[in-house]
Amino acid sequence: MRPSKLLGITLITTVAASTQVLAQEDRYVDIMPFLSRVDKDRLTERQAWGARSAFGWGWGGNWFSEVQLFGAQLESEEYLTFDYLGPAPAPANPYLPSGDIELSGLGFDMVYSFAGRNGYSPYVLGGIGASHNNYKKKYPFRGADETNAFFNFAAGITTGAISESGLKVRAEVRYLRDYFASDMSDWQFGLGISIPLNCPPVATAVYAEPPKEPEDEKPEIVNTDGDGDGILDRNDRCPGTLPGAEVDSDGCVVANQAIALENIQFEFNSAVLTPSARTALNSVVQSLRNQPNSQVEVAGHTDSRGNDDYNLRLSHKRANSVRSYLVNNGVNANRISAQGYGETQPVASNATDAGRAQNRRVEMRFR
């Protein structure tokens, strides 16, 4: 096949490819001119220009297949020498014109693209095919026209899209072993374009106008009291008040009152807080942080069972345990103290289980 015909085919292929509807890229056509460094045994100039077109399709992941069609025009030197190898009679004149060569080929390659042709992607390939060497003058000791097998390997890279249509640039170095004559080893250095046959169109941004608020509609005023202290949330300067606390007109706890904390328990006969007690104290932490101007004492109490001195020491340890938890979770240590009162300040009778349960308590005393 003449290079002029080959270039015509590649140009037609390019135009056809550029008119395809663009969807997800899994097929493509590449057009690549190349400079070839040909084997010296071809008896031509060592540099030659050619062109290659390839149709590729994906198998999923990083694997692709390509069918390639290439051609090159190898220019002859005016006179070249060659060594007589026999068995034909040695020529009378060892200087013979070799003639130009039209080299063309059709092949199949398997391609591994390291990034799956997404963005800049290096690749390697290998494959086999048939080449046709057409000499204008007889090659020494051989015919002027032959078709032979070849194999080739290549390494290269494709770029990311350089246009909205998905057009890419492809560059590669290829080794071609052509089984013509004494076997020819050519190197080809190509740079061309890759045209996707299926590539997603560029998304067009759609902007929606924000909904307009009715001009005559006024925002609804919601009267809520989240902490139940009698002060509406919109007027409450100290939200999250502890249940049962007396507050002023701003919703802040007034001084000189004691509030018993709920669900504050300890491990048996110790000052270690239970997990449920720590959870209950988290709301106390938030409440105290919302009351920044208050001074607080943590007061620990026990029932009357057991030794008086022991009960006093245990109540003090438990008060300190509660204070430490509050301070470690963000309450200013200068605002809060701890004191144990043992069994000296009961709020119910110690003669019953229910009364003793009420006397075993922790209080927040606001000063």
NURODO-261544 format. One record per residue (C-alpha): chain; residue in one letter; x, y, z. Coordinates in pm, whole numbers, plus 50000, padded with zeros to 5 digits. Example, Ala and Ser with C-alpha at 12.3 -4.5 7.8 and 13.67 -1.06 7.14 Angstrom:
BEGIN
node cadena = A&residuo = A&xx = 51230&yy = 49550&zz = 50780
node cadena = A&residuo = S&xx = 51367&yy = 49894&zz = 50714
// end
This chain:
BEGIN
node cadena = A&residuo = M&xx = 50000&yy = 50000&zz = 50000
node cadena = A&residuo = R&xx = 50140&yy = 50339&zz = 49900
node cadena = A&residuo = P&xx = 50196&yy = 50594&zz = 50182
node cadena = A&residuo = S&xx = 49981&yy = 50846&zz = 49996
node cadena = A&residuo = K&xx = 49687&yy = 50602&zz = 50006
node cadena = A&residuo = L&xx = 49754&yy = 50527&zz = 50371
node cadena = A&residuo = L&xx = 49752&yy = 50896&zz = 50466
node cadena = A&residuo = G&xx = 49424&yy = 50939&zz = 50276
node cadena = A&residuo = I&xx = 49266&yy = 50656&zz = 50473
node cadena = A&residuo = T&xx = 49385&yy = 50803&zz = 50804
node cadena = A&residuo = L&xx = 49248&yy = 51147&zz = 50719
node cadena = A&residuo = I&xx = 48906&yy = 50999&zz = 50631
node cadena = A&residuo = T&xx = 48911&yy = 50804&zz = 50958
node cadena = A&residuo = T&xx = 48992&yy = 51123&zz = 51151
node cadena = A&residuo = V&xx = 48698&yy = 51313&zz = 51004
node cadena = A&residuo = A&xx = 48461&yy = 51024&zz = 51068
node cadena = A&residuo = A&xx = 48576&yy = 50990&zz = 51426
node cadena = A&residuo = S&xx = 48537&yy = 51359&zz = 51502
node cadena = A&residuo = T&xx = 48168&yy = 51346&zz = 51408
node cadena = A&residuo = Q&xx = 48072&yy = 51070&zz = 51653
node cadena = A&residuo = V&xx = 47830&yy = 51129&zz = 51939
node cadena = A&residuo = L&xx = 48049&yy = 51147&zz = 52249
node cadena = A&residuo = A&xx = 47976&yy = 50907&zz = 52538
node cadena = A&residuo = Q&xx = 48191&yy = 50704&zz = 52777
node cadena = A&residuo = E&xx = 48532&yy = 50638&zz = 52617
node cadena = A&residuo = D&xx = 48582&yy = 50269&zz = 52539
node cadena = A&residuo = R&xx = 48675&yy = 50301&zz = 52169
node cadena = A&residuo = Y&xx = 48918&yy = 50536&zz = 51999
node cadena = A&residuo = V&xx = 49114&yy = 50606&zz = 51680
node cadena = A&residuo = D&xx = 49477&yy = 50719&zz = 51695
node cadena = A&residuo = I&xx = 49663&yy = 50898&zz = 51413
node cadena = A&residuo = M&xx = 50040&yy = 50907&zz = 51458
node cadena = A&residuo = P&xx = 50319&yy = 51022&zz = 51225
node cadena = A&residuo = F&xx = 50652&yy = 50862&zz = 51319
node cadena = A&residuo = L&xx = 51023&yy = 50889&zz = 51246
node cadena = A&residuo = S&xx = 51185&yy = 50550&zz = 51189
node cadena = A&residuo = R&xx = 51545&yy = 50449&zz = 51244
node cadena = A&residuo = V&xx = 51562&yy = 50157&zz = 51002
node cadena = A&residuo = D&xx = 51791&yy = 49857&zz = 50993
node cadena = A&residuo = K&xx = 52113&yy = 49922&zz = 50797
node cadena = A&residuo = D&xx = 52059&yy = 49596&zz = 50607
node cadena = A&residuo = R&xx = 51765&yy = 49754&zz = 50424
node cadena = A&residuo = L&xx = 52026&yy = 49936&zz = 50212
node cadena = A&residuo = T&xx = 51837&yy = 50264&zz = 50235
node cadena = A&residuo = E&xx = 51873&yy = 50588&zz = 50422
node cadena = A&residuo = R&xx = 51868&yy = 50513&zz = 50796
node cadena = A&residuo = Q&xx = 51594&yy = 50773&zz = 50871
node cadena = A&residuo = A&xx = 51247&yy = 50749&zz = 50721
node cadena = A&residuo = W&xx = 50909&yy = 50912&zz = 50783
node cadena = A&residuo = G&xx = 50586&yy = 50718&zz = 50810
node cadena = A&residuo = A&xx = 50237&yy = 50723&zz = 50960
node cadena = A&residuo = R&xx = 50027&yy = 50486&zz = 51165
node cadena = A&residuo = S&xx = 49655&yy = 50469&zz = 51240
node cadena = A&residuo = A&xx = 49508&yy = 50245&zz = 51510
node cadena = A&residuo = F&xx = 49157&yy = 50152&zz = 51614
node cadena = A&residuo = G&xx = 49136&yy = 50058&zz = 51982
node cadena = A&residuo = W&xx = 48871&yy = 49925&zz = 52215
node cadena = A&residuo = G&xx = 48861&yy = 49846&zz = 52587
node cadena = A&residuo = W&xx = 48812&yy = 49513&zz = 52760
node cadena = A&residuo = G&xx = 48737&yy = 49668&zz = 53099
node cadena = A&residuo = G&xx = 48987&yy = 49795&zz = 53352
node cadena = A&residuo = N&xx = 49330&yy = 49875&zz = 53205
node cadena = A&residuo = W&xx = 49335&yy = 49636&zz = 52906
node cadena = A&residuo = F&xx = 49277&yy = 49745&zz = 52547
node cadena = A&residuo = S&xx = 49320&yy = 49594&zz = 52200
node cadena = A&residuo = E&xx = 49434&yy = 49779&zz = 51888
node cadena = A&residuo = V&xx = 49432&yy = 49704&zz = 51516
node cadena = A&residuo = Q&xx = 49707&yy = 49907&zz = 51350
node cadena = A&residuo = L&xx = 49778&yy = 50004&zz = 50990
node cadena = A&residuo = F&xx = 50109&yy = 50172&zz = 50908
node cadena = A&residuo = G&xx = 50322&yy = 50274&zz = 50613
node cadena = A&residuo = A&xx = 50663&yy = 50434&zz = 50549
node cadena = A&residuo = Q&xx = 50866&yy = 50549&zz = 50249
node cadena = A&residuo = L&xx = 51232&yy = 50442&zz = 50273
node cadena = A&residuo = E&xx = 51453&yy = 50648&zz = 50043
node cadena = A&residuo = S&xx = 51744&yy = 50473&zz = 49869
node cadena = A&residuo = E&xx = 52103&yy = 50583&zz = 49870
node cadena = A&residuo = E&xx = 52237&yy = 50634&zz = 49521
node cadena = A&residuo = Y&xx = 52485&yy = 50349&zz = 49546
node cadena = A&residuo = L&xx = 52536&yy = 50103&zz = 49830
node cadena = A&residuo = T&xx = 52779&yy = 49817&zz = 49877
node cadena = A&residuo = F&xx = 52688&yy = 49481&zz = 50017
node cadena = A&residuo = D&xx = 52879&yy = 49168&zz = 50103
node cadena = A&residuo = Y&xx = 52839&yy = 48865&zz = 49884
node cadena = A&residuo = L&xx = 52681&yy = 48586&zz = 50092
node cadena = A&residuo = G&xx = 52618&yy = 48322&zz = 49817
node cadena = A&residuo = P&xx = 52506&yy = 48084&zz = 49685
node cadena = A&residuo = A&xx = 52426&yy = 48302&zz = 49382
node cadena = A&residuo = P&xx = 52721&yy = 48409&zz = 49167
node cadena = A&residuo = A&xx = 52891&yy = 48721&zz = 49291
node cadena = A&residuo = P&xx = 52782&yy = 49026&zz = 49094
node cadena = A&residuo = A&xx = 53032&yy = 49176&zz = 48855
node cadena = A&residuo = N&xx = 52979&yy = 49521&zz = 49010
node cadena = A&residuo = P&xx = 52949&yy = 49521&zz = 49394
node cadena = A&residuo = Y&xx = 52798&yy = 49872&zz = 49379
node cadena = A&residuo = L&xx = 52432&yy = 49844&zz = 49289
node cadena = A&residuo = P&xx = 52142&yy = 50085&zz = 49337
node cadena = A&residuo = S&xx = 51915&yy = 49942&zz = 49604
node cadena = A&residuo = G&xx = 51599&yy = 50135&zz = 49517
node cadena = A&residuo = D&xx = 51329&yy = 50297&zz = 49733
node cadena = A&residuo = I&xx = 51112&yy = 50079&zz = 49956
node cadena = A&residuo = E&xx = 50744&yy = 50117&zz = 50028
node cadena = A&residuo = L&xx = 50696&yy = 49949&zz = 50369
node cadena = A&residuo = S&xx = 50344&yy = 49890&zz = 50501
node cadena = A&residuo = G&xx = 50184&yy = 49662&zz = 50757
node cadena = A&residuo = L&xx = 49870&yy = 49546&zz = 50933
node cadena = A&residuo = G&xx = 49886&yy = 49420&zz = 51290
node cadena = A&residuo = F&xx = 49708&yy = 49343&zz = 51616
node cadena = A&residuo = D&xx = 49834&yy = 49463&zz = 51956
node cadena = A&residuo = M&xx = 49735&yy = 49412&zz = 52320
node cadena = A&residuo = V&xx = 49774&yy = 49729&zz = 52529
node cadena = A&residuo = Y&xx = 49802&yy = 49772&zz = 52906
node cadena = A&residuo = S&xx = 49727&yy = 50131&zz = 53006
node cadena = A&residuo = F&xx = 49840&yy = 50191&zz = 53365
node cadena = A&residuo = A&xx = 49570&yy = 50452&zz = 53435
node cadena = A&residuo = G&xx = 49304&yy = 50312&zz = 53201
node cadena = A&residuo = R&xx = 49335&yy = 50613&zz = 52966
node cadena = A&residuo = N&xx = 49202&yy = 50838&zz = 53242
node cadena = A&residuo = G&xx = 49418&yy = 51149&zz = 53255
node cadena = A&residuo = Y&xx = 49792&yy = 51106&zz = 53186
node cadena = A&residuo = S&xx = 49840&yy = 50732&zz = 53140
node cadena = A&residuo = P&xx = 50163&yy = 50545&zz = 53054
node cadena = A&residuo = Y&xx = 50114&yy = 50225&zz = 52858
node cadena = A&residuo = V&xx = 50298&yy = 49926&zz = 52710
node cadena = A&residuo = L&xx = 50191&yy = 49706&zz = 52419
node cadena = A&residuo = G&xx = 50295&yy = 49406&zz = 52217
node cadena = A&residuo = G&xx = 50159&yy = 49236&zz = 51909
node cadena = A&residuo = I&xx = 50209&yy = 49065&zz = 51574
node cadena = A&residuo = G&xx = 50113&yy = 49128&zz = 51212
node cadena = A&residuo = A&xx = 50209&yy = 49111&zz = 50845
node cadena = A&residuo = S&xx = 50437&yy = 49358&zz = 50665
node cadena = A&residuo = H&xx = 50479&yy = 49421&zz = 50293
node cadena = A&residuo = N&xx = 50815&yy = 49532&zz = 50150
node cadena = A&residuo = N&xx = 50783&yy = 49669&zz = 49796
node cadena = A&residuo = Y&xx = 51119&yy = 49746&zz = 49635
node cadena = A&residuo = K&xx = 51123&yy = 49960&zz = 49323
node cadena = A&residuo = K&xx = 51446&yy = 49787&zz = 49224
node cadena = A&residuo = K&xx = 51552&yy = 49434&zz = 49294
node cadena = A&residuo = Y&xx = 51701&yy = 49371&zz = 49639
node cadena = A&residuo = P&xx = 52036&yy = 49187&zz = 49607
node cadena = A&residuo = F&xx = 51975&yy = 48813&zz = 49581
node cadena = A&residuo = R&xx = 51599&yy = 48850&zz = 49663
node cadena = A&residuo = G&xx = 51274&yy = 48935&zz = 49490
node cadena = A&residuo = A&xx = 51143&yy = 49289&zz = 49466
node cadena = A&residuo = D&xx = 50814&yy = 49230&zz = 49646
node cadena = A&residuo = E&xx = 50756&yy = 49030&zz = 49967
node cadena = A&residuo = T&xx = 50502&yy = 48990&zz = 50248
node cadena = A&residuo = N&xx = 50636&yy = 48869&zz = 50582
node cadena = A&residuo = A&xx = 50541&yy = 48841&zz = 50946
node cadena = A&residuo = F&xx = 50652&yy = 49092&zz = 51210
node cadena = A&residuo = F&xx = 50622&yy = 49146&zz = 51582
node cadena = A&residuo = N&xx = 50653&yy = 49474&zz = 51773
node cadena = A&residuo = F&xx = 50671&yy = 49617&zz = 52124
node cadena = A&residuo = A&xx = 50611&yy = 49974&zz = 52237
node cadena = A&residuo = A&xx = 50603&yy = 50197&zz = 52543
node cadena = A&residuo = G&xx = 50440&yy = 50539&zz = 52555
node cadena = A&residuo = I&xx = 50196&yy = 50774&zz = 52720
node cadena = A&residuo = T&xx = 49860&yy = 50934&zz = 52646
node cadena = A&residuo = T&xx = 49770&yy = 51270&zz = 52795
node cadena = A&residuo = G&xx = 49446&yy = 51383&zz = 52950
node cadena = A&residuo = A&xx = 49185&yy = 51550&zz = 52731
node cadena = A&residuo = I&xx = 49309&yy = 51871&zz = 52568
node cadena = A&residuo = S&xx = 48970&yy = 51976&zz = 52430
node cadena = A&residuo = E&xx = 48603&yy = 51951&zz = 52519
node cadena = A&residuo = S&xx = 48567&yy = 51672&zz = 52263
node cadena = A&residuo = G&xx = 48814&yy = 51456&zz = 52460
node cadena = A&residuo = L&xx = 49103&yy = 51482&zz = 52211
node cadena = A&residuo = K&xx = 49433&yy = 51354&zz = 52356
node cadena = A&residuo = V&xx = 49803&yy = 51351&zz = 52260
node cadena = A&residuo = R&xx = 49985&yy = 51017&zz = 52228
node cadena = A&residuo = A&xx = 50362&yy = 50963&zz = 52215
node cadena = A&residuo = E&xx = 50554&yy = 50634&zz = 52197
node cadena = A&residuo = V&xx = 50874&yy = 50447&zz = 52113
node cadena = A&residuo = R&xx = 50821&yy = 50123&zz = 51918
node cadena = A&residuo = Y&xx = 51053&yy = 49836&zz = 51823
node cadena = A&residuo = L&xx = 50953&yy = 49642&zz = 51508
node cadena = A&residuo = R&xx = 51116&yy = 49314&zz = 51399
node cadena = A&residuo = D&xx = 51036&yy = 49252&zz = 51033
node cadena = A&residuo = Y&xx = 51116&yy = 48902&zz = 50896
node cadena = A&residuo = F&xx = 51223&yy = 49032&zz = 50556
node cadena = A&residuo = A&xx = 51556&yy = 48921&zz = 50413
node cadena = A&residuo = S&xx = 51796&yy = 48870&zz = 50705
node cadena = A&residuo = D&xx = 51535&yy = 49003&zz = 50954
node cadena = A&residuo = M&xx = 51509&yy = 49380&zz = 50994
node cadena = A&residuo = S&xx = 51505&yy = 49560&zz = 51327
node cadena = A&residuo = D&xx = 51352&yy = 49908&zz = 51308
node cadena = A&residuo = W&xx = 51285&yy = 50169&zz = 51580
node cadena = A&residuo = Q&xx = 50994&yy = 50411&zz = 51542
node cadena = A&residuo = F&xx = 50940&yy = 50734&zz = 51739
node cadena = A&residuo = G&xx = 50581&yy = 50857&zz = 51710
node cadena = A&residuo = L&xx = 50380&yy = 51157&zz = 51821
node cadena = A&residuo = G&xx = 50013&yy = 51197&zz = 51730
node cadena = A&residuo = I&xx = 49655&yy = 51241&zz = 51846
node cadena = A&residuo = S&xx = 49398&yy = 51009&zz = 52002
node cadena = A&residuo = I&xx = 49034&yy = 51065&zz = 51907
node cadena = A&residuo = P&xx = 48769&yy = 50913&zz = 52137
node cadena = A&residuo = L&xx = 48474&yy = 50750&zz = 51965
node cadena = A&residuo = N&xx = 48280&yy = 50732&zz = 52293
node cadena = A&residuo = C&xx = 48341&yy = 51005&zz = 52550
node cadena = A&residuo = P&xx = 48099&yy = 51181&zz = 52790
node cadena = A&residuo = P&xx = 47991&yy = 51530&zz = 52687
node cadena = A&residuo = V&xx = 48092&yy = 51821&zz = 52905
node cadena = A&residuo = A&xx = 47823&yy = 51879&zz = 53164
node cadena = A&residuo = T&xx = 47648&yy = 52213&zz = 53145
node cadena = A&residuo = A&xx = 47589&yy = 52378&zz = 53479
node cadena = A&residuo = V&xx = 47227&yy = 52461&zz = 53549
node cadena = A&residuo = Y&xx = 47157&yy = 52736&zz = 53796
node cadena = A&residuo = A&xx = 46821&yy = 52760&zz = 53967
node cadena = A&residuo = E&xx = 46705&yy = 53083&zz = 54125
node cadena = A&residuo = P&xx = 46650&yy = 53058&zz = 54501
node cadena = A&residuo = P&xx = 46284&yy = 53061&zz = 54604
node cadena = A&residuo = K&xx = 46153&yy = 53403&zz = 54690
node cadena = A&residuo = E&xx = 46004&yy = 53462&zz = 55031
node cadena = A&residuo = P&xx = 45651&yy = 53600&zz = 55030
node cadena = A&residuo = E&xx = 45672&yy = 53973&zz = 55092
node cadena = A&residuo = D&xx = 45365&yy = 53990&zz = 55314
node cadena = A&residuo = E&xx = 45445&yy = 53681&zz = 55522
node cadena = A&residuo = K&xx = 45618&yy = 53749&zz = 55853
node cadena = A&residuo = P&xx = 45826&yy = 53490&zz = 56038
node cadena = A&residuo = E&xx = 45634&yy = 53295&zz = 56295
node cadena = A&residuo = I&xx = 45723&yy = 53372&zz = 56656
node cadena = A&residuo = V&xx = 45752&yy = 53050&zz = 56853
node cadena = A&residuo = N&xx = 45703&yy = 53075&zz = 57231
node cadena = A&residuo = T&xx = 45909&yy = 52790&zz = 57377
node cadena = A&residuo = D&xx = 46078&yy = 52729&zz = 57711
node cadena = A&residuo = G&xx = 46333&yy = 52454&zz = 57651
node cadena = A&residuo = D&xx = 46462&yy = 52421&zz = 58008
node cadena = A&residuo = G&xx = 46123&yy = 52466&zz = 58178
node cadena = A&residuo = D&xx = 46237&yy = 52748&zz = 58409
node cadena = A&residuo = G&xx = 45942&yy = 52975&zz = 58320
node cadena = A&residuo = I&xx = 46146&yy = 53211&zz = 58096
node cadena = A&residuo = L&xx = 46085&yy = 53191&zz = 57720
node cadena = A&residuo = D&xx = 46390&yy = 53087&zz = 57516
node cadena = A&residuo = R&xx = 46403&yy = 53418&zz = 57330
node cadena = A&residuo = N&xx = 46450&yy = 53599&zz = 57665
node cadena = A&residuo = D&xx = 46656&yy = 53334&zz = 57848
node cadena = A&residuo = R&xx = 47015&yy = 53448&zz = 57905
node cadena = A&residuo = C&xx = 47105&yy = 53130&zz = 58099
node cadena = A&residuo = P&xx = 46957&yy = 52833&zz = 57906
node cadena = A&residuo = G&xx = 46973&yy = 52475&zz = 58028
node cadena = A&residuo = T&xx = 46876&yy = 52550&zz = 58389
node cadena = A&residuo = L&xx = 46883&yy = 52250&zz = 58626
node cadena = A&residuo = P&xx = 46537&yy = 52108&zz = 58700
node cadena = A&residuo = G&xx = 46376&yy = 52263&zz = 59010
node cadena = A&residuo = A&xx = 46604&yy = 52571&zz = 59022
node cadena = A&residuo = E&xx = 46464&yy = 52917&zz = 59102
node cadena = A&residuo = V&xx = 46565&yy = 53176&zz = 58843
node cadena = A&residuo = D&xx = 46546&yy = 53552&zz = 58794
node cadena = A&residuo = S&xx = 46379&yy = 53742&zz = 58508
node cadena = A&residuo = D&xx = 46674&yy = 53660&zz = 58280
node cadena = A&residuo = G&xx = 46650&yy = 53285&zz = 58346
node cadena = A&residuo = C&xx = 46967&yy = 53270&zz = 58561
node cadena = A&residuo = V&xx = 46976&yy = 53077&zz = 58890
node cadena = A&residuo = V&xx = 46943&yy = 53296&zz = 59199
node cadena = A&residuo = A&xx = 47180&yy = 53254&zz = 59494
node cadena = A&residuo = N&xx = 47121&yy = 53081&zz = 59830
node cadena = A&residuo = Q&xx = 46943&yy = 52769&zz = 59710
node cadena = A&residuo = A&xx = 47026&yy = 52399&zz = 59700
node cadena = A&residuo = I&xx = 46928&yy = 52172&zz = 59412
node cadena = A&residuo = A&xx = 46950&yy = 51795&zz = 59450
node cadena = A&residuo = L&xx = 47105&yy = 51631&zz = 59144
node cadena = A&residuo = E&xx = 46919&yy = 51340&zz = 58990
node cadena = A&residuo = N&xx = 47064&yy = 51001&zz = 58895
node cadena = A&residuo = I&xx = 47402&yy = 51054&zz = 59066
node cadena = A&residuo = Q&xx = 47514&yy = 50713&zz = 59194
node cadena = A&residuo = F&xx = 47850&yy = 50568&zz = 59299
node cadena = A&residuo = E&xx = 48004&yy = 50224&zz = 59306
node cadena = A&residuo = F&xx = 47923&yy = 50036&zz = 59628
node cadena = A&residuo = N&xx = 48098&yy = 50180&zz = 59934
node cadena = A&residuo = S&xx = 48322&yy = 50406&zz = 59715
node cadena = A&residuo = A&xx = 48342&yy = 50749&zz = 59550
node cadena = A&residuo = V&xx = 48366&yy = 50610&zz = 59193
node cadena = A&residuo = L&xx = 48093&yy = 50750&zz = 58966
node cadena = A&residuo = T&xx = 47885&yy = 50499&zz = 58772
node cadena = A&residuo = P&xx = 47859&yy = 50537&zz = 58390
node cadena = A&residuo = S&xx = 47499&yy = 50657&zz = 58421
node cadena = A&residuo = A&xx = 47610&yy = 50919&zz = 58676
node cadena = A&residuo = R&xx = 47869&yy = 51055&zz = 58431
node cadena = A&residuo = T&xx = 47602&yy = 51084&zz = 58164
node cadena = A&residuo = A&xx = 47374&yy = 51274&zz = 58404
node cadena = A&residuo = L&xx = 47659&yy = 51510&zz = 58502
node cadena = A&residuo = N&xx = 47711&yy = 51613&zz = 58137
node cadena = A&residuo = S&xx = 47389&yy = 51816&zz = 58148
node cadena = A&residuo = V&xx = 47506&yy = 51972&zz = 58479
node cadena = A&residuo = V&xx = 47831&yy = 52077&zz = 58306
node cadena = A&residuo = Q&xx = 47638&yy = 52255&zz = 58029
node cadena = A&residuo = S&xx = 47404&yy = 52421&zz = 58279
node cadena = A&residuo = L&xx = 47693&yy = 52559&zz = 58490
node cadena = A&residuo = R&xx = 47873&yy = 52683&zz = 58179
node cadena = A&residuo = N&xx = 47554&yy = 52874&zz = 58091
node cadena = A&residuo = Q&xx = 47558&yy = 53032&zz = 58443
node cadena = A&residuo = P&xx = 47903&yy = 53198&zz = 58425
node cadena = A&residuo = N&xx = 47854&yy = 53435&zz = 58723
node cadena = A&residuo = S&xx = 47742&yy = 53180&zz = 58984
node cadena = A&residuo = Q&xx = 47948&yy = 53032&zz = 59268
node cadena = A&residuo = V&xx = 47862&yy = 52671&zz = 59349
node cadena = A&residuo = E&xx = 47932&yy = 52420&zz = 59626
node cadena = A&residuo = V&xx = 47898&yy = 52046&zz = 59565
node cadena = A&residuo = A&xx = 47752&yy = 51902&zz = 59886
node cadena = A&residuo = G&xx = 47770&yy = 51529&zz = 59959
node cadena = A&residuo = H&xx = 47530&yy = 51352&zz = 60202
node cadena = A&residuo = T&xx = 47481&yy = 50996&zz = 60334
node cadena = A&residuo = D&xx = 47218&yy = 50813&zz = 60537
node cadena = A&residuo = S&xx = 47267&yy = 50724&zz = 60906
node cadena = A&residuo = R&xx = 47381&yy = 50367&zz = 60863
node cadena = A&residuo = G&xx = 47742&yy = 50298&zz = 60957
node cadena = A&residuo = N&xx = 48008&yy = 50489&zz = 61148
node cadena = A&residuo = D&xx = 47958&yy = 50868&zz = 61165
node cadena = A&residuo = D&xx = 48323&yy = 50950&zz = 61087
node cadena = A&residuo = Y&xx = 48331&yy = 50704&zz = 60800
node cadena = A&residuo = N&xx = 48009&yy = 50853&zz = 60653
node cadena = A&residuo = L&xx = 48156&yy = 51203&zz = 60678
node cadena = A&residuo = R&xx = 48476&yy = 51103&zz = 60496
node cadena = A&residuo = L&xx = 48281&yy = 50910&zz = 60228
node cadena = A&residuo = S&xx = 48045&yy = 51202&zz = 60160
node cadena = A&residuo = H&xx = 48343&yy = 51437&zz = 60121
node cadena = A&residuo = K&xx = 48515&yy = 51199&zz = 59877
node cadena = A&residuo = R&xx = 48198&yy = 51169&zz = 59673
node cadena = A&residuo = A&xx = 48152&yy = 51548&zz = 59660
node cadena = A&residuo = N&xx = 48511&yy = 51586&zz = 59542
node cadena = A&residuo = S&xx = 48457&yy = 51315&zz = 59278
node cadena = A&residuo = V&xx = 48161&yy = 51510&zz = 59135
node cadena = A&residuo = R&xx = 48358&yy = 51839&zz = 59145
node cadena = A&residuo = S&xx = 48655&yy = 51680&zz = 58963
node cadena = A&residuo = Y&xx = 48428&yy = 51550&zz = 58685
node cadena = A&residuo = L&xx = 48271&yy = 51895&zz = 58638
node cadena = A&residuo = V&xx = 48608&yy = 52074&zz = 58632
node cadena = A&residuo = N&xx = 48762&yy = 51818&zz = 58393
node cadena = A&residuo = N&xx = 48476&yy = 51880&zz = 58152
node cadena = A&residuo = G&xx = 48502&yy = 52258&zz = 58130
node cadena = A&residuo = V&xx = 48363&yy = 52420&zz = 58448
node cadena = A&residuo = N&xx = 48596&yy = 52686&zz = 58591
node cadena = A&residuo = A&xx = 48762&yy = 52539&zz = 58903
node cadena = A&residuo = N&xx = 48754&yy = 52878&zz = 59080
node cadena = A&residuo = R&xx = 48374&yy = 52878&zz = 59072
node cadena = A&residuo = I&xx = 48316&yy = 52542&zz = 59236
node cadena = A&residuo = S&xx = 48404&yy = 52386&zz = 59572
node cadena = A&residuo = A&xx = 48320&yy = 52052&zz = 59742
node cadena = A&residuo = Q&xx = 48212&yy = 51966&zz = 60096
node cadena = A&residuo = G&xx = 48091&yy = 51646&zz = 60266
node cadena = A&residuo = Y&xx = 47826&yy = 51659&zz = 60540
node cadena = A&residuo = G&xx = 47787&yy = 51289&zz = 60614
node cadena = A&residuo = E&xx = 47458&yy = 51206&zz = 60786
node cadena = A&residuo = T&xx = 47418&yy = 51546&zz = 60958
node cadena = A&residuo = Q&xx = 47165&yy = 51704&zz = 60718
node cadena = A&residuo = P&xx = 46891&yy = 51448&zz = 60641
node cadena = A&residuo = V&xx = 46588&yy = 51550&zz = 60434
node cadena = A&residuo = A&xx = 46381&yy = 51242&zz = 60524
node cadena = A&residuo = S&xx = 46358&yy = 50979&zz = 60796
node cadena = A&residuo = N&xx = 46641&yy = 50725&zz = 60815
node cadena = A&residuo = A&xx = 46398&yy = 50467&zz = 60957
node cadena = A&residuo = T&xx = 46276&yy = 50360&zz = 60609
node cadena = A&residuo = D&xx = 46449&yy = 50251&zz = 60289
node cadena = A&residuo = A&xx = 46277&yy = 50530&zz = 60093
node cadena = A&residuo = G&xx = 46390&yy = 50793&zz = 60344
node cadena = A&residuo = R&xx = 46749&yy = 50667&zz = 60349
node cadena = A&residuo = A&xx = 46756&yy = 50676&zz = 59965
node cadena = A&residuo = Q&xx = 46657&yy = 51046&zz = 59974
node cadena = A&residuo = N&xx = 46929&yy = 51122&zz = 60230
node cadena = A&residuo = R&xx = 47201&yy = 50965&zz = 60009
node cadena = A&residuo = R&xx = 47226&yy = 51260&zz = 59770
node cadena = A&residuo = V&xx = 47450&yy = 51519&zz = 59601
node cadena = A&residuo = E&xx = 47339&yy = 51880&zz = 59596
node cadena = A&residuo = M&xx = 47444&yy = 52191&zz = 59403
node cadena = A&residuo = R&xx = 47439&yy = 52484&zz = 59642
node cadena = A&residuo = F&xx = 47440&yy = 52820&zz = 59468
node cadena = A&residuo = R&xx = 47604&yy = 53098&zz = 59672
// end
